[in-house]
Amino acid sequence: MRSALALAALLAALAVAAAGCGSDGSEADGVAGGLEPSAAGFPAEALGTAGAAVSPAGITVVGTGSVSVTPDTAEWSFGVHTTGETANAALGSNSKSMDRIVAALRTAGIPRDDLQTEQVSVYPRVSDDGRSIVGYDASNTVRATIRDLDEAGRIVDAAVAAGANEVYGPSLTVSDTDAQYRAAVEEAFADARRRAEAIAGNAGVTLGAPVAIVEGSEGGALPYAATLRDEAAAEVGIEPGKQDVAASLTVTFAIS
């Protein structure tokens, strides 16, 4: 995608450069499109789009486009918190609990590659006056990627039943956005041309081919996240909603 855009921009730039040369190979008088340098003083109304720039060399605008998609992947974090008189006791108990949670997730259908340990910690608990250590707390969290949202509720239930007492999620994402991103890029280019045409009309010039294109992208909507602590997760329902796949293009069009 990006290579194709870059190639198209390069070819267009070469064509414009060639048009700017005389038949004897010398550079033609003036600048692109035959405008004299004195024509640079376009009226203020020529800047009809925020962030646009007009010069004798062309009109530069930013076009944006987006496509709505339905998330198909959810990430959940399952944790367990335990206590013990010593750090080893707290961590040992915690590890056994996490082993049961991971086993439950595997049994529920989560592949090992979709399970990842996020955090393991052990820290002391102090007395109310802060002068002595009265025990230790341990926590462990594993992240599970669920690729079938219809199964998310059942998987969360299985983790909680296995001992997870800290549950965070879901973080909803789209697994494959290539086709949607291409559509967003097309919309962004069409938007850039519309903006440039409006400015060209106000400036009294004719819009030509694009001579430079810089690609940018914008992230989708912020993922929804909820938390569940120390309570049953029975019948957890997941509503995926919609997210936007967005693209932006900074395009410079030749003018004459």
N, C-alpha and C positions, 0 to 999 in steps of 0.2 A: 504494500500500500504506500508506505512512505517513499520507497525507491521509485515507484511509478510517478508519484507526484513530483518528486525532485527532478526526474528525467523530463517530464512534461514542461516544468518550469524552465529547465536548461534549454530545451529546444526552442521554446518561445523567446527566451532571452537572446539566443543566437539569431533568430529571425529578425528581431527588432534591431539588433546591432548591425545586421547586414543591410537592413532598410535604411539605416542612418548613414551609409557610405555612398559616395558618388560613384559613377561608372568607372572613374579612373582610380578607384580604391581609396581616395582621400575622404576624410570625414566631411559630411555635408555641413553647410552653415547652420547655426542655431543648435537646437537640442531635439530630443525625440519628438517626432510628429511635426517637425518643421517650425515649432514655436520659437520665437526669439526670447532670450533671457528676460527681456523687459516684461514678458507676459506672465512672469511669476506672480505678479501682484493680483491674484484672484480676489474677488470681493469676499467679505466675511461670510456671506450666505452660502458660499461654495462648500463650507465645512458643515454639511447637513447631517453628519453622523458623528456621534461622540467617538473620539479616538481616531478619526479619519485624518488623512493628510493629503493635501493637493499641492503638486509642484509641476513644473513644466515636464518633468520626467514621467509623471503618472499620478494616479490616485491610489492611495493605500488605505484599505479598510480591513476591519475584522468581521468575519461572518461566523455565526454560530448555528449549530443544528443539534437536535436531540431526538432520540427514539425511546419510547417507553417499553420496558421489558418486565416480565414476571420473574422474580428470583426463583431459583430451583435448588439452591444449596443453603444449608443452615449450619452454623458452627455453634456448638454448645461447650461450655466449660463445666466440668464436674469435679468438685473438690470434697475433701474430707478433712475435718478438724478433730484432733484427738489431744488428750492430755496425759501426763505421766509424772511420776515423782522425779525421774531423771530424764535427761535428753534422750538417752538410748531407749528408755521405756516408751516415751512419747512417740519417737520416730518409728520404733518397731511396731507398735500398735497401728500407727498411721499407715505404714507400708502394707500390712496385712489387709487393712480395710481397702486401700487403693487397689490391691491385687484382685479383690472381689469385685470392685467396680469395673475394672478393665475386663475381667472375665465376663461380666454381665454384658458389657458393651459388645464384646466380640461375639457372644452368643446371640445378641440381638441383631447381628449382621454387619457391624462396623469392621471393615478390614483393618489390619494392623497399620497399614500405611496412612490411614485416616485418623490415627490416634497419636497424639503428641503431648508429652509432659510439658506443662507450662511453668510450674513453679513448685519447689520443695523448700520448706523452711522450718526451722526449729528455733524457738525463742523462749526465754525464761518468763515465769510469772512471779511477780514480786508481791510482798505483803502490802497491806493497805498503807503502812507507814513508809514503804519503799526501802526498808533497811535489810530485807532478807529475801532470798529466793524460796518460794513455796512449791514450786513445781515447774513443769515445762509444757509448752504447747507446740504441736506440730501440725503442719498443713501441707497438703499435696493437691495439685490440680492438673487434670488432663483435659486436653481439648479434643473433641470429636467432631469430625466433618460428616454431616448427614446429607447424602445426595438424593434422597427420596423424601420430600417433605411430608408425604402421607404417612411415613413411618416415624416421624420425629416424636410425636406424643408417646408412642409405645417405647421408644428408645429412652426417652427421658424417664419414664416410669420405671424402666428396668434399672437404670443407674441409681435412682433414689431408693428403690427396693433393696439394692445391693449395699446401701450404706452411704451414698453421697448426701451430705448435709449442707453443701454449698453448690448452688446451681446458677450459672450465668448464661444468658442467651435469650433468644437466638440472635446471631449476627447473620443477616440474610444477604446473599450475594447471587450473582448470575455466573454460571460456570463458563459459558462461551458467549462472548459478545462480538465476535468478528463480523458477522453479517450485519448486526445492528450498528456497529461502529462505521462500517462502510456506508450505510444509509445515512448516518448522521453527518459524515463527511460530505456527501452529495448535497445534503440540505444546507450545510455550512457554506459550501461554495455558491449555491444559488442565492443564499442570503447575502454573501459578499458582493455578488454581481448586482443585486437589487440596490444595495446601499450605494455602490459606485455609480450606477446609472443615475440615481437621484442626485448625487453630487455633481456628476458631469453635466446634467441638465441645468442645474443652477449656475455652474461655472461657464456654460456656453461652449463646451468642448465635446468632442465625440469619443466615446469609450472604445478602446481597442482590446487586444488580447491580453491575457495575464502574462506578466514578465517575471514575476516572483511569487512563490507561494511558501509560506512557513506554516507548518502544521503544529497545532497544540491540541491538547485534550483536557477534558474536565471529568472528574470522578462522578460516579453516580450518586444517588441520594444516600445520605448517611444511613447505615444499617440500623434497623430497630434492635434494641437490646433491652431485655428485662432481667430481673433477678428473682431467684427463689431461694429462700433460706429456711432450713429446719422445718419443712412442712411437706406433706405428700404432694406429688406432682401428677396425681391421677387425672386422666382425661385432658392432658395438655393439648390445646388446639393451636395450630399455626396458620395464620392468615398472611400469605406472602406479599399481598399488595403489589405495587408497581415501583420500579426504579427507572431512572433515566440514564441512558448511555449518551454522553455528550461529546461533541467535537468542536474545535474552533480552528479557523484558518485566517491567517493574515495574508491578504492578497494585494499585490500591486498591479493595476491595470494600466496599460499604455493609453495615452490620449493624443488626439490630433485636432 
